[in-house]
Structures are given as C-alpha cells and as structure tokens.
Amino acid sequence: MDIAHYPVLKDEVLSLLKPRGRKELMVDATLGEGGHAVLFLERYTTLRLVGLDADALILDIAKRRLAAYAERTRFYHAWFNAFFKDYPGDLDEPDTILFDLGISMYHFEVSGRGFSFRNDEPLDMRLSEGLETSAHDIVNQYPERELANILFELGEEKRSREIARSIVARRQRAPIDTTRELAELIERALGPRYRYGRIHPATRSFQALRIAVNGELVRLESALQAALGVLKVNGRMGVISFHSLEDRIVKRFFRAKNKSCTCPPEQPICTCGGRRVLEIVTRKPVVAGEHERSGNPPSRSAKLRVAVKLEEEESP
C-alpha cells in the first residue's frame, strides 16, 4: 500500500504517550493514514485503539493499513469535536488521547481537492464531503471585507486587504476555479518583493481558506474540552500542532486547566474552591530534532504538548 504521509515526532509521541498498563485504550482523534496508530499497535501488543477521521476516504486507507490489528481496533467516521461530545457509551474511558492536527500529505498530494497550490486542482479544501461551503465558495462569493478578515485572522496574512481586493476584482470578470489561478493571483497582488521569500506568497492565504472551510479552530477548542471530559483520571492527552493559532489554543487550554484558582486576578481571597484538573507534562512544546527536520520537512513546524488528567472537572 502506498502511503503519502509519515508521522511526525514519532519517537517523542511513543515515549510520552506510552501505555502505563495492559489493555489500555487509546483514541487517535486524527487517524489519517494511521501513521501514529500503527507504531503504537506494533510496539504495545495489548493496546486497544479507536481511530477516527472526518474524511471517509482516508479512513478506509487506515483501515486497510491496520487490518492486521483488527481485534484491537475500532474506527469511526466523525469530526473529533462531535465524537467526544457524544462519546459512544459502549467504549471504555480512554487512557490516552492523541490529536495530530496536521493535514495529511494524502490531502496535499493525492486527494485532488485543492489543498496545495503546487498542483493545479479545483478549489475545494473540504476534509469531509458533508461540508457545504468550499474554498471556491469563499473565494468567489464572500464580500471583500469578510474575505480580508479570514486571510488576516486565520492565515496571519499582513497584506490581506490587497489580496482580497485583487480576488474581488478578478472574480468580477470570471470565477476563480483552480488553485493555480488563485496562487498566481496572490503572487501578482503581493508583487516581486514576496516571490523569493522563505515561503510561497500564497501559503498563508491557502492556510486561512482551509481553516475557514473546515472550521478547524472552533472544532479544536470544543474538542479539547469534550475530550478532557471523557479521558480517564491519570490518562494523558497529547496534541501536535503545526501553526501558532492551533498551538496558542492548546497552550491556553492546558494552562487554564492547570490552575487551581479561577477567581478574578483582582480578587484578594480565593473563594472558587477550584482544583487543578490537568498537570502539564511538557513545560515547553516538544519539537523535532535536526535529523527529523531534514528528512521530513512537515516536522519543522510541529509542536507537541502533553498533559495528564488529575481528577474529574466539576460541572459549572
């Protein structure tokens, strides 16, 4: 079976999230092609694994890859926020939960859905066919101001207004249908100064559109809280992020749950009776070493954070 994606930080993930006992349950909340899953199932022969993914096609690839471990695996076609919110009643509480928030190389190189400007493909960027809004819809229908806001807030593109203005002017003549059309338009909008930088001029804009189409940041915030609710006490949660917006959400969530007091800072005496729910294992994010960065370029931006659940969180 041809595999397009190779898991990042695999040694670090195996070490920090290794089982502490027999027959533990691990939930791989972003299964992809099963890269991390197969490593855990090979090494830990009593581990049970639940894998989920929003993309039915890539989930089928993972099922075939993990067929040898059929007795220890279960699969769900689901977004991770919805899965943890309505956690299946016939599943045990997980001992370990892993989120790998990176987009699989399968989507960039094989899916044909316009995730990359390196290939000339239809503008789509939907991770699940069930989503109504595509990148084509956003680019060709959204008002200029809303489009600029998406590029600035989700892609951290400083020249979002110029790009949005160019998109709107171009689409008045004809729809922008393909990734190449959009990438070349952005390149022209930014001018020659940006053509030879460290990253392609369209990188941030494509990131922003993908995040907007799939609601990635909103899903992440709700998924972390819901996952914490079902995680077993003394269980571990690991999150691999690939850009600052994701990492910021994870860092803030872990820090908030690591505080014993939730009273306002200006209040002189604690009255909340709060208790720490999480203990942070990785005080600083774990990043890839030079050897991995040179052999697996996507790992250069990967950051792994891990925390342990100390006790159940009281309902508000």
N, C-alpha and C positions, 0 to 999 in steps of 0.2 A: 504494500500500500504506500503510495506517495504521500508524504507528509510535508506540508508547506511551512509549518510553524514549529519552532523549538522553544521550550520553556526557558524563561529567564530565571536567574538566581536559584537554580535547581538545588545546588548543594546547601545553600543557606535556608531555603524553604524546607528541605528534608530534615535539616538539623533542628530548626526552631519549632517545627510543627510535628515532630515525630511522635508516634503514639507512646503513651505512658503505661499502657496495659494491653491486654489481649482483647480481641474482637471489638475494638473501638469503632465508632462511626465517624467518618469524615465526609463533609459536604464540600464538594468542589463547585462553587457557585457560578463559575465561569468556565465550564469544561472545555470549550473549544475543541481542538482535535485530540484532547486527552493527554497532553504532554506531561503535566504535573501528575495527573492521576496514575498513569502507567508507572511512573517512578515510585510512587508510594505503594501501589499494589504489588510491584515486583519485590520491593525491599521488605515490606511488612506483611507477612503471609497470612495474618489473621485479621488484617484491617478490612472493614467493610466501607464501601464508598458509594455515595449518592452524587451523581453528576447532573448538572442542569445547564441548559443553554437556551437563549431566545431564538436561535437560528436552527430550524429543524434539519437543514441540510448538513451543517457541520456536526450536529448531534449524531446523525447517522454515521458520519465518519468515525467519531469517537466510539460509538457502539461497536463497530467492526474492529477497531483497534484494540478494544478492551474485551473482546469476545472470550478470550482465554480465562477471564476472571468473572464470568457470568454469574457464578454462585455468590459472589461478594459485591456485586454492583447493581444499582438501580438507576434509571435515567428518567429525567423529567424535561419536557419541552416547556420552558417557562422563563419569564424575566425574574431575576433574583429577588427583587423587592416584593413581587406578588407571591413568590414561593414561600418566603419566610413569613410574610403576613398571614398566609393561610397554610401554615406548615402542616403537612399530612399527618393525621392522627395515628396512623399505623407505623410511623417511623419513631425510633428512639431519639432522645435528645442527642444532638451531635457533640462529640468530644472535640472536634476540630472543624473550623470553617475557613476556607480559603477563597479569597477574591483575587483574581488576576485581571485587572481592569484594562489590560492592553487589548487592542484589536488584533485578532489573529492575522498572520501573514496569508492565510487562506482567503480572508476577505480582501486584502490588498491585491493579491496576485492571481487568485483563481475565481473568485465569486462573480466577477463581471458586473458589480453593482456600483462602480464609480467611487470607490473609497480612495483611490490613488490617482494623482494626475500623471503618473508615469505611463499609464495605459489610457488609450482613448476609448472610454466606455460611457454608456448612458448615465446621466446624473441621477443617482438613486440614494445610496448610502443607508438604506434601511437594513438593520440587523435582523428584523423579523418581517415577514410578508404581511403580518397583521396590522402594521402601522399604516396610517392613512396618508401622512404627509411625507413626501420625499424631498431630497435636496433640490430636485427640479422644481418642485412647487415653491419652495422658499426663494430660490434664485429668481424665478420668473413671475412670482405673484406678490411677494411681500413688499410693503411700502419701503421707500428708501431709508427712512429713519429707523424702522424696525430692523431692516437688514444690517445697517451700520451697527446697531446695538448688539446684534448677535455676533458679528465679527469682532467687535471690541471686547465684549464681556466673556465670550466663550472661547475666543481664539487669542485674546490679548493682542489683537492687531491694532497698532497705534494709528495706522492710516486707513482705518475702517471707512471713514466718510468718503474718501476719494474712491475707494474700491466700490462702495455701494453706489455712488454717483455714476461710475462707469458702467456698472451692471445694468442699472435702470436705463441709461441712455442706449446701451447696446440692445436690450431686450425690446425696446420700442420698435426696432427695425425687424427683429426676428427673435424667436425664442433661443435661449442658450440651452442646448440639448446635451452636450457631452462634456466630459472632464477636460478634454484638451481645449475646447473653446473657452471654458471658464478659466483655466490656468493661464492661457495666453492673454486673456483679457486682463487678469490681475497683474500679470507681468508688465503689460503695457501701462496700466494705471499707475504702478509704482515707479516706473522709469528705470533707466540703465543702472542707476546707483545701487539698486537692490538685486540685480541679476546675478551677481557674483559673490553673494554673501555665503554664510555658513549653511543656511537652509534655503530651499527654493522659495521664491516670493509668495507662492500660493499656499505654503504649508499651514500657516496659522488659519487662513480662511477655510481651508478644507477641514481642519480640525473642528473649527467652530460649527460648520454646517453639519458635520457628523454628530457632534454632541447635541445640537438642536434637534435634529431629526429623531434621534433615539432617546432624548430626554435623559442623558446619561447622568448628569449631576443630581438631578431631582431624584432619580431612581436610587442613586448611591446613598444619599442622605437617609431616605426612608429604609433602605435595605440594611444599613448598619444597625439601626435601632431595632428593627424586627429580628435580625439575626442574633443580636445580643439577647433578645428575649427568649429564644429557643435554645441557645447554647447552654450546655451543661455547666454547672458550677465547677470550677477548676479547668474548664475547657479553654482552648486557645483559638483566637481569631487572628488570621494574617491577611494583610491587604497589600497587594502590589499595585502601585500607581505609576503613571507614565507622564503626567504633566502636573504643573503646580496647582491647578484648580482642584483636581482629584486629591492630591496629597494634602492640601490645605483642609479639605473636608474631613479626611481621615484623622489628621493630626488633632484638629479641634474636637472631634468626637471622642477620641481616646483621652485627651486631656480633660474634657468635661466629665467623663465617667470615672476619671482617676481622682477627682476632687471629693473630699469628704463633706465639704460645706458648700451649699449652693445659695447661701444668703447673699444679698447685695453687698458689694465691697465696702460701701459706706456704713453698713450696719455694724456697731461695735461688738455685739454679742451674738453668737450663733444660736439660732432658735429653730433651725430647719430639721435638726436631728439626722442630717444626711450621713451616708456612709459610702465609702469608695466601692464602686461596682467593678471596676477594672484595675488591674495592675499592668503598667506598661513594661513590656519586656525589652523593647528596643528604644532606648532613650533618644537615639538618633536613628534615622532611617538607614537600613542596610542597603548598600549599593554594590554593583558588580565590580569585580576586580579587573585589572587591565587585560588579563588573558581572555576573560569572557567578553569584555567590551570590544576587543579586536576581532573575535571570532563570531560574535552575534550582535551586530550593530544595534538592534532594538533595545538591548540591555543597558545601553548608555544612559538612558533616561529613567530606568526602573528604580523605584524606591519601595522597600519592604518594611512595613511596620507590623508589630505583633503585640498582642495584649492577652492577658489571662483574666477570665471572669472570676471574681472573688465571691460574689453572692448574688442572689436574685434582686432585681431592682424593684422597689416598691412602686405600685401604680400611682399616678398623680391623683 
